[in-house]
Amino acid sequence: MPHIRFRAVDNNILKTISVKLLDELQPIMNSPRNHFTLESIPTTFIFDGEEVSAYPFIEVLWFERGQETRDRVAKVITDCLRDHIEESLDIAVVFTALNPDAYYDNGIHY
């Protein structure tokens, strides 16, 4: 925890930015480095009956840390990706707050 899911981001780009990304996110989120999960989700986007290219869509699942931290995390993710994708593409970062009582590790909730 936190889990960060990437859609429409090439695995090679994710591998390239992964070290810098965690270097910058770890102190902001105040989580041990080995608690982070970076996941690449293969995605196909459809529009008007056709497969289309899409902009990067990143979902951050975490225990809520407040607006200031959300702003900083979104900026770090966006900045790390920006050097590796077309300037014209939007980068969406969406946060999903998890309830610690409903999150279990090894059968025990937080």
DSSP file (Angstrom, degrees, kcal/mol; ACC not computed):
  #  RESIDUE AA STRUCTURE BP1 BP2  ACC     N-H-->O    O-->H-N    N-H-->O    O-->H-N    TCO  KAPPA ALPHA  PHI   PSI    X-CA   Y-CA   Z-CA
    1    1 A M              0   0    0      0, 0.0     2,-0.1     0, 0.0    61,-0.1   0.000 360.0 360.0 360.0 128.4    0.0    0.0    0.0
    2    2 A P        -     0   0    0      0, 0.0    35,-2.1     0, 0.0     2,-0.5   0.437 360.0-160.7 -82.6 156.4   -0.3    2.4   -1.8
    3    3 A H  E     -aB  37  61A   0     58,-2.4    58,-3.1    33,-0.2     2,-0.5  -0.904   3.9-166.9-104.3 130.2   -1.2    0.7   -5.1
    4    4 A I  E     -aB  38  60A   0     33,-3.3    35,-3.0    -2,-0.5     2,-0.5  -0.971   3.9-163.5-122.7 118.5   -0.6    2.7   -8.3
    5    5 A R  E     -aB  39  59A   0     54,-3.0    54,-2.5    -2,-0.5     2,-0.5  -0.863   2.3-158.6-106.7 130.4   -2.2    1.3  -11.4
    6    6 A F  E     -aB  40  58A   0     33,-3.3    35,-3.1    -2,-0.5     2,-0.4  -0.925   9.1-177.4-112.3 128.1   -1.1    2.5  -14.9
    7    7 A R  E    S+aB  41  57A   0     50,-2.1    50,-2.2    -2,-0.5     3,-0.1  -0.953  72.0  13.4-119.6 144.8   -3.3    2.2  -18.0
    8    8 A A  S    S+     0   0    0     33,-0.6     2,-0.5    -2,-0.4    -1,-0.2   0.808  94.9 121.2  61.1  31.8   -2.1    3.3  -21.5
    9    9 A V        -     0   0    0     32,-0.2    -1,-0.2    -3,-0.2    -3,-0.1  -0.990  67.9-119.7-124.1 121.5    1.5    3.6  -20.3
   10   10 A D     >  -     0   0    0     -2,-0.5     4,-2.3     1,-0.1     3,-0.5  -0.292  18.8-126.4 -58.4 138.7    4.1    1.4  -22.1
   11   11 A N  H  > S+     0   0    0      1,-0.2     4,-2.7     2,-0.2     5,-0.2   0.851 109.8  56.8 -57.3 -36.2    5.8   -1.1  -19.7
   12   12 A N  H  > S+     0   0    0      2,-0.2     4,-2.0     1,-0.2    -1,-0.2   0.878 107.5  48.0 -65.4 -36.4    9.2    0.2  -20.8
   13   13 A I  H  > S+     0   0    0     -3,-0.5     4,-2.3     2,-0.2    -2,-0.2   0.931 111.6  50.1 -66.2 -45.2    8.3    3.7  -19.8
   14   14 A L  H  X S+     0   0    0     -4,-2.3     4,-1.3     1,-0.2    -2,-0.2   0.910 111.1  48.8 -60.9 -42.3    7.0    2.5  -16.5
   15   15 A K  H  X S+     0   0    0     -4,-2.7     4,-0.5     1,-0.2    -1,-0.2   0.910 110.8  51.9 -61.6 -41.5   10.2    0.6  -15.9
   16   16 A T  H  < S+     0   0    0     -4,-2.0     4,-0.4     1,-0.2     3,-0.2   0.887 118.2  34.9 -63.9 -40.2   12.2    3.7  -16.8
   17   17 A I  H  X S+     0   0    0     -4,-2.3     4,-3.1     1,-0.2     5,-0.2   0.579  92.9  92.8 -91.3  -8.7   10.4    6.0  -14.4
   18   18 A S  H  X S+     0   0    0     -4,-1.3     4,-2.2     1,-0.2     5,-0.2   0.859  86.4  45.6 -60.1 -41.7    9.8    3.5  -11.6
   19   19 A V  H  X S+     0   0    0     -4,-0.5     4,-2.5    -3,-0.2    -1,-0.2   0.962 117.8  42.5 -67.3 -50.3   12.9    4.2   -9.5
   20   20 A K  H  > S+     0   0    0     -4,-0.4     4,-2.2     1,-0.2     5,-0.2   0.909 113.0  55.1 -61.2 -41.8   12.6    8.0   -9.7
   21   21 A L  H  X S+     0   0    0     -4,-3.1     4,-2.6     1,-0.2     5,-0.2   0.937 112.4  40.7 -57.8 -49.9    8.9    7.8   -9.1
   22   22 A L  H  X S+     0   0    0     -4,-2.2     4,-2.4    -5,-0.2    -1,-0.2   0.869 110.3  59.2 -69.3 -35.2    9.3    5.9   -5.9
   23   23 A D  H  < S+     0   0    0     -4,-2.5    -1,-0.2    -5,-0.2    -2,-0.2   0.901 115.4  36.0 -56.5 -40.1   12.2    8.0   -4.8
   24   24 A E  H  X S+     0   0    0     -4,-2.2     4,-0.8    -5,-0.2    -2,-0.2   0.840 119.6  46.6 -84.6 -34.6   10.0   11.0   -5.0
   25   25 A L  H  X S+     0   0    0     -4,-2.6     4,-2.9    -5,-0.2     5,-0.3   0.848  97.1  71.1 -78.0 -33.5    6.7    9.5   -3.8
   26   26 A Q  H  X>S+     0   0    0     -4,-2.4     4,-1.2     1,-0.2     5,-1.2   0.908 103.5  39.1 -54.6 -50.7    8.1    7.6   -0.7
   27   27 A P  H  45S+     0   0    0      0, 0.0    -1,-0.2     0, 0.0    -2,-0.2   0.861 116.0  52.4 -71.3 -30.4    8.8   10.7    1.4
   28   28 A I  H  <5S+     0   0    0     -4,-0.8    -2,-0.2     1,-0.2    -3,-0.1   0.919 118.5  35.8 -66.8 -42.7    5.6   12.5    0.3
   29   29 A M  H  <5S-     0   0    0     -4,-2.9    -1,-0.2     2,-0.1    -3,-0.2   0.577  99.6-136.6 -88.7 -10.4    3.4    9.6    1.2
   30   30 A N  T  <5 +     0   0    0     -4,-1.2    -4,-0.1    -5,-0.3    -2,-0.1   0.914  57.8 133.7  54.0  46.7    5.4    8.6    4.2
   31   31 A S      < -     0   0    0     -5,-1.2    -1,-0.2    -6,-0.2    -2,-0.1  -0.957  65.6 -99.7-123.1 143.9    5.2    4.9    3.3
   32   32 A P    >   -     0   0    0      0, 0.0     3,-2.3     0, 0.0     4,-0.4  -0.370  34.5-120.7 -59.2 141.7    8.1    2.4    3.3
   33   33 A R  G >  S+     0   0    0      1,-0.3     3,-1.5     2,-0.2    -8,-0.0   0.854 111.4  57.8 -53.2 -40.7    9.4    1.9   -0.3
   34   34 A N  G 3  S+     0   0    0      1,-0.3    -1,-0.3     3,-0.0     0, 0.0   0.478  94.8  67.1 -76.2   0.8    8.6   -1.8   -0.2
   35   35 A H  G <  S+     0   0    0     -3,-2.3    -1,-0.3   -34,-0.1     2,-0.2   0.578  81.4  97.7 -91.3 -11.3    4.9   -1.1    0.5
   36   36 A F    <   -     0   0    0     -3,-1.5     2,-0.4    -4,-0.4   -33,-0.2  -0.523  55.6-163.5 -78.3 143.1    4.4    0.5   -2.9
   37   37 A T  E     -a    3   0A   0    -35,-2.1   -33,-3.3    -2,-0.2     2,-0.5  -0.994   2.5-166.5-124.7 123.5    2.9   -1.5   -5.8
   38   38 A L  E     -a    4   0A   0     -2,-0.4     2,-0.4   -35,-0.2   -33,-0.2  -0.954  14.3-172.9-106.9 123.2    3.2   -0.3   -9.4
   39   39 A E  E     -a    5   0A   0    -35,-3.0   -33,-3.3    -2,-0.5     2,-0.6  -0.958  17.2-152.7-122.9 132.8    0.9   -2.2  -11.7
   40   40 A S  E     -a    6   0A   0     -2,-0.4   -33,-0.2   -35,-0.2   -35,-0.1  -0.919  14.3-163.5-102.9 119.8    0.7   -2.0  -15.4
   41   41 A I  E     -a    7   0A   0    -35,-3.1   -33,-0.6    -2,-0.6   -32,-0.2  -0.906  17.9-131.0-108.2 116.2   -2.8   -2.9  -16.7
   42   42 A P        -     0   0    0      0, 0.0     2,-0.4     0, 0.0   -35,-0.0  -0.459  36.8-176.5 -64.0 133.4   -3.1   -3.7  -20.4
   43   43 A T        -     0   0    0     -2,-0.2     2,-0.5     2,-0.0   -35,-0.0  -0.983  26.1-161.0-138.8 142.4   -6.0   -1.7  -21.8
   44   44 A T        -     0   0    0     -2,-0.4     2,-0.4     9,-0.0     9,-0.1  -0.995  16.5-153.0-120.8 126.0   -7.8   -1.3  -25.0
   45   45 A F  E     -D   52   0B   0      7,-0.6     7,-2.4    -2,-0.5     2,-0.4  -0.822   8.6-161.1-100.3 138.2   -9.8    1.9  -25.5
   46   46 A I  E     +D   51   0B   0     -2,-0.4     2,-0.3     5,-0.2     5,-0.2  -0.954  13.4 171.4-121.4 135.1  -12.9    1.9  -27.8
   47   47 A F  E >  S-D   50   0B   0      3,-2.8     3,-1.5    -2,-0.4    -2,-0.0  -0.961  71.1 -12.7-144.3 126.8  -14.6    4.9  -29.3
   48   48 A D  T 3  S-     0   0    0     -2,-0.3     3,-0.1     1,-0.3    -1,-0.0   0.876 129.3 -50.7  51.6  43.8  -17.3    4.9  -32.0
   49   49 A G  T 3  S+     0   0    0      1,-0.2     2,-0.3     0, 0.0    -1,-0.3   0.555 120.0  99.2  78.9   7.5  -16.8    1.2  -32.7
   50   50 A E  E <  S-D   47   0B   0     -3,-1.5    -3,-2.8     0, 0.0     2,-0.3  -0.929  76.4-112.9-127.5 149.4  -13.0    1.5  -33.2
   51   51 A E  E     -D   46   0B   0     -2,-0.3     2,-0.3    -5,-0.2    -5,-0.2  -0.651  44.9-175.1 -74.0 136.7   -9.9    0.9  -31.1
   52   52 A V  E     -D   45   0B   0     -7,-2.4    -7,-0.6    -2,-0.3     2,-0.1  -0.917  29.2-100.7-133.7 157.8   -8.2    4.2  -30.4
   53   53 A S        -     0   0    0     -2,-0.3     2,-0.3    -9,-0.1    -9,-0.0  -0.402  43.7-157.9 -69.2 155.6   -5.1    5.5  -28.7
   54   54 A A        -     0   0    0     -2,-0.1     3,-0.1   -46,-0.1    35,-0.1  -0.906  16.8-109.1-136.1 163.4   -5.6    6.8  -25.2
   55   55 A Y        -     0   0    0     -2,-0.3    36,-0.2     1,-0.1   -46,-0.1  -0.583  53.7 -82.3 -86.2 155.4   -4.0    9.1  -22.8
   56   56 A P        -     0   0    0      0, 0.0    36,-2.7     0, 0.0     2,-0.5  -0.339  43.7-165.3 -59.8 135.1   -2.3    7.7  -19.7
   57   57 A F  E     -Bc   7  92A   0    -50,-2.2   -50,-2.1    34,-0.2     2,-0.5  -0.979   5.8-172.8-126.5 115.6   -4.8    7.0  -16.9
   58   58 A I  E     -Bc   6  93A   0     34,-3.2    36,-3.1    -2,-0.5     2,-0.5  -0.935   6.3-163.2-117.5 129.7   -3.3    6.4  -13.4
   59   59 A E  E     -Bc   5  94A   0    -54,-2.5   -54,-3.0    -2,-0.5     2,-0.6  -0.950   3.1-159.9-114.7 125.8   -5.2    5.3  -10.4
   60   60 A V  E     -Bc   4  95A   0     34,-3.2    36,-3.0    -2,-0.5     2,-0.6  -0.921   4.4-168.4-107.3 114.6   -3.8    5.7   -6.9
   61   61 A L  E     +Bc   3  96A   0    -58,-3.1   -58,-2.4    -2,-0.6     2,-0.3  -0.910  33.2 127.1-101.7 124.6   -5.4    3.4   -4.3
   62   62 A W  E     - c   0  97A   0     34,-2.0    36,-3.3    -2,-0.6     2,-0.5  -0.943  65.7 -79.3-160.2 173.9   -4.4    4.5   -0.8
   63   63 A F  S    S-     0   0    0     -2,-0.3    36,-0.1    34,-0.2    34,-0.1  -0.823  70.4 -91.4 -85.8 130.9   -5.4    5.5    2.7
   64   64 A E        +     0   0    0     -2,-0.5    -1,-0.1    34,-0.5     3,-0.1  -0.057  46.8 173.8 -51.5 137.1   -6.4    9.1    2.5
   65   65 A R        -     0   0    0      1,-0.2     4,-0.4    -3,-0.0    -1,-0.1   0.287  47.7 -98.9-128.0   5.6   -3.7   11.6    3.1
   66   66 A G     >  -     0   0    0      1,-0.1     4,-2.3     2,-0.1    -1,-0.2  -0.032  39.0 -70.7  96.3 162.5   -5.4   15.0    2.3
   67   67 A Q  H  > S+     0   0    0      1,-0.2     4,-2.8     2,-0.2     5,-0.2   0.880 125.0  54.0 -61.0 -44.2   -5.6   17.4   -0.5
   68   68 A E  H  > S+     0   0    0      1,-0.2     4,-2.1     2,-0.2    -1,-0.2   0.915 112.1  45.0 -60.3 -43.0   -2.1   18.8   -0.3
   69   69 A T  H  > S+     0   0    0     -4,-0.4     4,-2.8     2,-0.2     5,-0.2   0.903 111.6  52.8 -68.1 -40.7   -0.6   15.3   -0.5
   70   70 A R  H  X S+     0   0    0     -4,-2.3     4,-2.7     1,-0.2     5,-0.2   0.933 109.6  49.9 -57.8 -45.8   -2.9   14.4   -3.4
   71   71 A D  H  X S+     0   0    0     -4,-2.8     4,-1.9     1,-0.2    -2,-0.2   0.918 113.1  45.5 -59.1 -45.0   -1.8   17.5   -5.3
   72   72 A R  H  X S+     0   0    0     -4,-2.1     4,-2.2    -5,-0.2    -1,-0.2   0.906 113.8  48.4 -67.6 -41.9    1.9   16.7   -4.7
   73   73 A V  H  X S+     0   0    0     -4,-2.8     4,-2.5     2,-0.2     5,-0.2   0.926 110.9  50.5 -65.1 -45.1    1.5   13.0   -5.7
   74   74 A A  H  X S+     0   0    0     -4,-2.7     4,-2.5    -5,-0.2    -1,-0.2   0.895 111.2  49.6 -60.2 -40.3   -0.4   13.9   -8.9
   75   75 A K  H  X S+     0   0    0     -4,-1.9     4,-3.0    -5,-0.2     5,-0.2   0.914 110.2  49.6 -66.3 -43.1    2.3   16.4   -9.9
   76   76 A V  H  X S+     0   0    0     -4,-2.2     4,-2.5     2,-0.2     5,-0.2   0.940 113.5  46.0 -61.6 -47.1    5.1   13.9   -9.3
   77   77 A I  H  X S+     0   0    0     -4,-2.5     4,-1.9     2,-0.2    -2,-0.2   0.938 115.5  46.6 -61.6 -46.8    3.4   11.2  -11.3
   78   78 A T  H  X S+     0   0    0     -4,-2.5     4,-2.6    -5,-0.2    -2,-0.2   0.932 113.6  47.9 -61.2 -47.6    2.5   13.7  -14.1
   79   79 A D  H  X S+     0   0    0     -4,-3.0     4,-0.9     1,-0.2    -1,-0.2   0.886 110.1  52.0 -63.3 -39.8    6.0   15.1  -14.2
   80   80 A C  H  < S+     0   0    0     -4,-2.5    -1,-0.2    -5,-0.2    -2,-0.2   0.886 117.0  39.5 -64.7 -37.7    7.7   11.7  -14.3
   81   81 A L  H >X S+     0   0    0     -4,-1.9     3,-2.6    -5,-0.2     4,-0.6   0.837  99.2  75.6 -78.2 -34.1    5.5   10.6  -17.2
   82   82 A R  H >< S+     0   0    0     -4,-2.6     3,-0.8     1,-0.3    -1,-0.2   0.812  90.3  55.7 -53.7 -38.0    5.6   13.9  -19.1
   83   83 A D  T 3< S+     0   0    0     -4,-0.9    -1,-0.3     1,-0.2    -2,-0.1   0.606 112.1  45.0 -70.3  -9.7    9.2   13.4  -20.4
   84   84 A H  T <4 S+     0   0    0     -3,-2.6     2,-0.3    -4,-0.1    -1,-0.2   0.398 107.7  55.3-118.0   0.2    8.2   10.1  -22.0
   85   85 A I  S << S-     0   0    0     -3,-0.8   -76,-0.0    -4,-0.6     0, 0.0  -0.868  96.3 -72.9-131.4 166.1    4.9   10.7  -23.7
   86   86 A E    >   -     0   0    0     -2,-0.3     3,-1.4     1,-0.1    -2,-0.1  -0.287  37.3-132.1 -58.2 137.1    3.6   13.1  -26.3
   87   87 A E  T 3  S+     0   0    0      1,-0.3    -1,-0.1    -4,-0.1    -5,-0.0   0.807 104.3  61.1 -60.5 -30.2    3.1   16.7  -25.0
   88   88 A S  T 3  S+     0   0    0      2,-0.1     2,-0.3     0, 0.0    -1,-0.3   0.659  85.5  95.5 -75.2 -15.1   -0.4   16.8  -26.5
   89   89 A L  S <  S-     0   0    0     -3,-1.4     2,-0.1    -7,-0.1    -4,-0.1  -0.566  72.3-131.4 -80.5 137.5   -1.6   13.9  -24.4
   90   90 A D        -     0   0    0     -2,-0.3     2,-0.5     2,-0.0    -4,-0.1  -0.470  13.0-145.1 -73.6 156.5   -3.5   14.5  -21.1
   91   91 A I        -     0   0    0    -36,-0.2     2,-0.5    -2,-0.1   -34,-0.2  -0.975  13.2-158.8-125.0 114.9   -2.3   12.6  -18.1
   92   92 A A  E     -c   57   0A   0    -36,-2.7   -34,-3.2    -2,-0.5     2,-0.5  -0.812   8.8-174.1 -98.3 131.6   -5.2   11.6  -15.7
   93   93 A V  E     -c   58   0A   0     -2,-0.5     2,-0.4   -36,-0.2   -34,-0.2  -0.991   6.9-175.1-124.2 122.1   -4.4   10.8  -12.1
   94   94 A V  E     -c   59   0A   0    -36,-3.1   -34,-3.2    -2,-0.5     2,-0.4  -0.956  11.7-147.9-122.6 135.1   -7.4    9.5  -10.0
   95   95 A F  E     -c   60   0A   0     -2,-0.4     2,-0.5   -36,-0.2   -34,-0.2  -0.851   8.4-169.4-105.7 136.1   -7.3    8.8   -6.3
   96   96 A T  E     -c   61   0A   0    -36,-3.0   -34,-2.0    -2,-0.4     2,-0.4  -0.977  16.8-144.4-122.2 115.7   -9.4    6.1   -4.6
   97   97 A A  E     -c   62   0A   0     -2,-0.5     2,-0.3   -36,-0.2   -34,-0.2  -0.665  14.3-152.0 -82.3 128.9   -9.4    6.3   -0.8
   98   98 A L        -     0   0    0    -36,-3.3   -34,-0.5    -2,-0.4     5,-0.1  -0.732  15.5-121.5 -98.8 149.0   -9.5    2.9    0.9
   99   99 A N    >   -     0   0    0     -2,-0.3     3,-1.9     1,-0.1     4,-0.3  -0.803  14.0-144.7 -89.2 120.5  -11.0    2.2    4.3
  100  100 A P  G >  S+     0   0    0      0, 0.0    10,-1.4     0, 0.0     3,-1.2   0.830  99.8  59.3 -55.9 -32.3   -8.3    0.7    6.6
  101  101 A D  G 3  S+     0   0    0      1,-0.2     8,-0.1     9,-0.2    -2,-0.0   0.732 108.4  45.4 -67.8 -20.5  -11.0   -1.4    8.3
  102  102 A A  G <  S+     0   0    0     -3,-1.9     2,-0.5     7,-0.1    -1,-0.2   0.284  96.4  87.6-105.6   9.2  -11.8   -3.0    4.9
  103  103 A Y    <   -     0   0    0     -3,-1.2     7,-1.4    -4,-0.3     2,-0.4  -0.946  59.7-170.5-113.0 122.4   -8.1   -3.6    3.9
  104  104 A Y  E     -E  109   0C   0     -2,-0.5     2,-0.5     5,-0.2     5,-0.3  -0.920  17.0-170.5-118.9 136.5   -6.6   -6.9    5.0
  105  105 A D  E >  S-E  108   0C   0      3,-2.6     3,-1.6    -2,-0.4    -2,-0.0  -0.996  86.1 -13.5-118.1 122.5   -3.0   -8.1    4.9
  106  106 A N  T 3  S-     0   0    0     -2,-0.5    -1,-0.1     1,-0.3     3,-0.1   0.858 131.3 -52.6  54.9  38.0   -2.7  -11.8    5.8
  107  107 A G  T 3  S+     0   0    0      1,-0.2     2,-0.4     0, 0.0    -1,-0.3   0.511 118.3 105.4  81.5   4.8   -6.2  -11.9    7.1
  108  108 A I  E <   -E  105   0C   0     -3,-1.6    -3,-2.6     2,-0.0    -1,-0.2  -0.974  62.1-137.8-123.0 129.1   -5.8   -8.9    9.5
  109  109 A H  E      E  104   0C   0     -2,-0.4    -5,-0.2    -5,-0.3    -8,-0.2  -0.408 360.0 360.0 -81.1 161.5   -7.2   -5.4    8.8
  110  110 A Y              0   0    0     -7,-1.4    -9,-0.2   -10,-1.4    -1,-0.1   0.458 360.0 360.0 -74.4 360.0   -5.3   -2.2    9.4
